[in-house]
Amino acid sequence: MKSLSQLKQEIKEEAASDPEKFFATKVLRKKGFNRDTCRKCGMNFWSIDEEREICGEPECGDGYTFINNSPTDENYTHEQSWKAFEEFMTDRGYTSINRYPTVARWRDDVEFTGASIYCFQPYVVSGEADPPAEELIIPQPSLRFNDVDNVGITGRHYTNFTMIGQTCFQPPGEYDQDRYFRDMLEFTVEKLGIPKQKLVLHEASWGGGGNLGACMEFFVDGLELFNQVYMFYERTPEGYEELNLKVLDMGMGHERITWISNGTETSYESVMPETLEKMKKQTGLEVNQDIWESFLPYSSELNVDEVEDIDRKWQEVAEKMDMDTDKLKEEIKPSAALYSVAEHTRALIFALADGKIPSNTGGGHNLRMIYRRAKDFIKKYSWDLEITEVAKWHAEELEGLYPELKDSMQEIEEILEVEAEKYKKSRKKAEKKLSSLDSQPSTEKMIELYESHGVSPEMMEEHGYKVPEDFYTKLSKGGEALNQTEESFDIKEEIETEKLYYEKREPYRDSSDSKAEDFSFTAEVKQIIEDQWIILDQTLFYPEGGGQSADTGKINGSKVEDVQKQGNAVLHKLPDNNLNQGDNVECTVDGQRRKQLTQHHSTTHMVNAASREVLGNHIYQAGANKTTEKARLDLTHYEKPSKQELRQIESKVQEIINQNHKINVIEEKKSQAEQEHGFRIYQGGAPPGNHIRLIEIEGVDIEACGGTHLTKTSHAEDFVLTGCRRIQDGTIRMEYKAGRQARKYKESVKDTVKQAAAHLSENSPQLDKAKLPDKFKELRDTAEEIADMYSVEVEELPDTLQRFKKEIKEKENKIKRLEEFTERSTELDSREETDDLVEAAKKVYELRKQREKELENLESEVEDIVEQEIRENGDEVELEVPTDNIGLLIQVSRSLSQKHQACITLKCDKGTVCASQTDIGADEKLGKYGEGVQGDEGFAKIFDIE
């Protein structure tokens, strides 16, 4: 399979040989632009200047030449620059739409929205789904983590930037590339007021998200303002093929047009001036303006992605400025660090507001990485600065564009406070690991220290180690993988199974006695695959999907073991059948199984909604499973919920059930559903196609779902939350039961408490007369308190208590035997009466510990008794000790034989041991006890005693 870079090169070469096919060459020539090739890098470019020999890349020219010399007519604030673009483009017929989340929940191939076009991949671009508008603009905050090393240094790089999109989706006959190009060219010249003479347009290619196309990059004074991609291709395993739609994807850096309109030293000063001003005041950072003004025109050359030897490039820049390299870094890096803290914090608030949690895995790792990088900078320069404070400043400054950030600040602060505690603990461990180094680590070792022990490059620098300037780039794992095609069945193309399971939502409620025929239907066999997979023309059997187990039942008396869906066909697994294609068959679904699965699926939506209400709006589904026994829901959350929070969630779900909300199924166009309900509808990803099936619990929740659902919440009947645990950093797992399974669970808890009381009453007879709690919640609280005390699960309590009773008795018997041997008495009857179950359990727990301690004390006297025997009877001793602790006898015999140069034989319930430091061999000594002696003349043991 060809790499993405190879495919992009092919398209670039094709466009270079036939520019009229890909670019708006008529408009360019009409506007006075000429085509040429850069004598430095070989790039094809267009410009007004016929004498121009180099392209617009800063590396080929004089860097950024707009610093303190803006080419625009006006100086725009960050909000004003978007408004200017929005006004210009809507006047030309484009529809302005609101941003999508930075967390791409409608996609299964990426975690973050990396560009404005990501919002419409894959289904809109492929033509499967309608766009919000055929010609639109969007201010899309985006997250990318491949430029972390560049942030702060180049003046233009961000992990979080806003990609302003000019996006069009048209069939070939209506696609007007000349107009789309003219609109952007005239926005640049007429609205921004940039002279045409300053424009340099590059011919290039672009690929991402499974799509490809030629593109035209717009440069002004060394800065790329935007890139207009003509996305005509879809990537395939063989290469690429044309899309059904013609797609225009223009991405313009919102930060860049703000920056060039102000000409400030860095884009950060233009984009977040209020926040930076507060940060400088808070930290007392003083910037050497003369050095920065000299440095910034060259800062674009320090892009670690495009420079092979970044250290050498720093030297070259320092030479151009007539400065020492180390002195230059000393002046630049504190300011770059401050910019990084500001930029990283802004990235965090977008991601956290959109529901992503920092963690050690996946995209959450990227958030934790930039958070800790910011914290390391703050510590390195001893700044009096809190990230939560910087986050508030950003939210206030961005309120005009993104008011939702300020609305989410309370939750953002809570998440950042938890992350701060984790950072402290992690840094402490990392410092310890770092202090063990005794020499300069290699780059490979640094990466290992970072990935395995949390030792950041900033920490390494603090300890005097040299770190590569492109450290974070080396960490990134480049490349973009295509989705792998799963193994599939060979199904005839025309076969489509009619899905009765959506039409008959609760067949078991169609009659009062829930007869089997309520789940019966007839069908025709359309295809048989591998002798056991049957495709019918229609089915009531629900196939496995969305975390819900498949239905089972019978077809013509043969057992249906599994049901799967592929495309529009539903396949039924019948290993034992004698069916033929064309047969008419009688089918019956297991109604009780379906009912239980449906109850678990509908309550899953209720648990999600209740958790969001109790824990916060950052709660999103991270996985789910519904079986007939139980259900589970994985949720994004930064810590394990408290017992009180779990009880609140359980009560809220039960309240939803009792309130008898209607559960509606709504079929809508995707674009309409997204606009009406937002992207929270995508809890389990977005399905293909133009329409989407929504499950609405009236007044509670609405989300996309293909599972079976109740018609009213009261049909869930009962609910119980059985557990919650943290399955990985940033993800918790809720476990619960509904309907009959919930009732069974509650009965089992009651039985468990009864059994526990029966076991405990032997020590506390008053428990026989004690009245157990009537309500389930009190019973469960009692059971959980005792289970926590014994560090076991609730269902393990009866066996655990029985084991404790048995062990107490065994220890008491051992104590009595050793009392006779040691001639010391112990008071064993210390039981106290109580009619409180928890107190009784506590007394049994403590009694076992007490007996264990008493036994240890008596066993510790065995050595003294054996030693006394040696003193009285010489260096050969044989003694029987009333214990089954053969390990104790091994220890005593070895110790005293060495100490007294004696031969010591000790016998117990489990065998005999001998240790000898005399002429008598230990193995010879034990020979008289029988065969099977293990050992030698110094030490021997035997277990089978005659």
Secondary structure as UniProt FT lines:
FT   HELIX           4..17
FT   HELIX           19..22
FT   HELIX           25..30
FT   TURN            31..32
FT   STRAND          34..37
FT   TURN            39..41
FT   STRAND          44..47
FT   TURN            50..51
FT   TURN            58..62
FT   TURN            67..68
FT   HELIX           78..90
FT   TURN            91..93
FT   STRAND          95..96
FT   TURN            105..106
FT   HELIX           116..120
FT   TURN            121..122
FT   HELIX           123..126
FT   STRAND          135..143
FT   HELIX           148..150
FT   TURN            151..153
FT   STRAND          160..170
FT   TURN            172..174
FT   HELIX           177..186
FT   HELIX           187..191
FT   HELIX           196..198
FT   STRAND          199..208
FT   TURN            209..210
FT   STRAND          211..220
FT   TURN            221..222
FT   STRAND          223..236
FT   TURN            237..238
FT   STRAND          239..253
FT   HELIX           254..262
FT   HELIX           267..271
FT   HELIX           273..283
FT   HELIX           289..299
FT   HELIX           300..302
FT   TURN            304..306
FT   HELIX           310..320
FT   TURN            321..322
FT   HELIX           325..353
FT   TURN            354..355
FT   HELIX           362..380
FT   TURN            381..382
FT   HELIX           387..397
FT   TURN            398..401
FT   HELIX           403..407
FT   HELIX           409..435
FT   HELIX           443..453
FT   HELIX           457..462
FT   TURN            463..464
FT   TURN            469..470
FT   HELIX           471..475
FT   TURN            493..494
FT   STRAND          498..499
FT   HELIX           500..503
FT   HELIX           507..509
FT   TURN            512..513
FT   HELIX           516..519
FT   STRAND          520..529
FT   TURN            530..532
FT   STRAND          533..536
FT   STRAND          538..539
FT   TURN            546..547
FT   STRAND          553..555
FT   TURN            556..557
FT   STRAND          558..560
FT   STRAND          562..566
FT   TURN            567..568
FT   STRAND          569..573
FT   TURN            581..582
FT   STRAND          584..589
FT   HELIX           591..615
FT   TURN            617..618
FT   STRAND          621..626
FT   STRAND          631..636
FT   HELIX           643..658
FT   TURN            659..660
FT   STRAND          662..669
FT   HELIX           670..677
FT   HELIX           679..681
FT   STRAND          691..697
FT   TURN            698..700
FT   STRAND          701..704
FT   HELIX           713..716
FT   STRAND          719..728
FT   TURN            729..730
FT   STRAND          731..738
FT   HELIX           739..760
FT   TURN            761..763
FT   HELIX           765..768
FT   HELIX           776..790
FT   HELIX           794..796
FT   HELIX           797..822
FT   HELIX           837..859
FT   TURN            860..861
FT   HELIX           862..873
FT   STRAND          876..880
FT   HELIX           886..900
FT   STRAND          903..908
FT   TURN            909..910
FT   STRAND          911..916
FT   HELIX           922..926
FT   HELIX           927..929
FT   STRAND          934..935
FT   STRAND          939..942
//
